[in-house]
Amino acid sequence: MMKGKRNIFLIGPMGAGKTTIGKQLAQNLHLEFVDSDQEIEARTGAPIDWIFDIEGEDGFRKREKSIISELTQRQGIVLATGGGAVIESENRTFLAGRGIVVYLETSIEQQVERTRRDKRRPLLQSSEDPEATLVQLHTERDKLYREIADIVVATNENSIKSVANKIVSQIGEG
């Protein structure tokens, strides 16, 4: 693997497939899969949308920063991060410095399709126009994803296996 790094961190917007692709990738590479949102839920005993309701986005981001700081110090993991993890500059530093960062890029159309029936997306639940929200988030975050990405992979038309295989082959070339 690239430069002796032993972690792969998946970043990208909600609905890009970070968790699904991450599980497949971890299986392919015989690494442990971890999802930062699931880790936050497991430790707080509360779903992400509830944390947003009670603590607001700021409260959630504090928890997320602490989890990402800790998880990125492990070795041999594939980590799926929340879509907004890159907002926090310290998270970008942790991710960029401690593993191979893969930006799973996806179209707004795919995001709308993949998140439409998901009731556990706090930033969409509070929105009158989820598509406009997704466009806004893309505008704010795309440059942050690209800033720290070692590899950018489009997930739109590809199967989970083919995206995972593409990542494996690109890491191998590093």
Salt bridges, closest charged atoms under 4 A:
GLU32 OE2 - ARG74 NH1 3.33
GLU39 OE2 - ARG43 NH2 3.04
GLU41 OE2 - ARG120 NH2 2.65
GLU55 OE2 - ARG63 NH2 2.64
GLU57 OE2 - ARG61 NH2 2.99
GLU64 OE1 - ARG61 NH1 2.82
GLU70 OE2 - ARG43 NH2 2.78
GLU88 OE2 - LYS65 NZ 3.74
GLU90 OE2 - LYS65 NZ 3.00
GLU105 OE2 - ARG146 NH2 2.19
GLU113 OE2 - ARG116 NH2 3.19
ASP118 OD2 - ARG121 NE 2.94
ASP142 OD2 - ARG146 NE 2.90
GLU147 OE2 - ARG92 NE 3.09
